[in-house]
Amino acid sequence: MATNTGDKLSPGNIVKQVYDNVNEAIKITGTVSTTVNTTGLATDTGQTTGNNTLASINSKITTVNTNSVTVTSTVLPTGAATSANQTTSNASLASIDSKVTPLSTITNTNNSGKVSLDVNVTDITLNANGDSVETRNMPEAVKIDFASSTAFIYKAFAPVNTAVTASGWKICKISLADADAGTTTWANGSAAYSFIWNNRATYTYS
């Protein structure tokens, strides 16, 4: 390592000389030893264990493609929702939806503080003290069929515009025989608005 005459060999000058003569080879003779702290470093044994674990995981995974997926087991708990039950629920919801009248289509009239709703009601429960219900007869469609007979006639009632093929008629049979003239019997023994006018002859009357 070259030095200039008069330079003092202080630590700073030595470093300077090294940097000034970077192109000169520095020769080291003898044995150089160092100590490396291996605490926490990866080991061959640890890598082998990891590789074995990855190979085990790989053997349990089915290759997935866009055409088909095979599921050999599921983590779904007992009682979890199924497609069949969802289909049943959706059918019930659709049935309920078909029976609900939108509020926007209900006619209401305020008469001296009393609100009147033009709807068909079959059951009403009053829970609050002082509640009351006032009923009025609503216009109904009426059907009469003499059934080509002098023994009886069919008579039916339904909300206006109920189709003759719809389940919304209350149907009765009125006897015309001398012995029990005027006797009225109902389709399947019920006066409910749940029968089809076109099927009147198929019901049992009592």
Secondary structure, DSSP 8 states (H G I E B T S, - for coil): ----TT----HHHHHHHHHHTTTS-----S--------TT---HHHHHHHHHHHHHHHHT-----SS----S-----TT---HHHHHHHHHHHHHHHHH---GGG--EEEETTEEEE----S-----STT---------EEEEEE-TT-SSEEEEEEEETT--TTSS-BEEEEEE-SSTTTT-EEEBTT--SS-B-GGGGGGS-B-
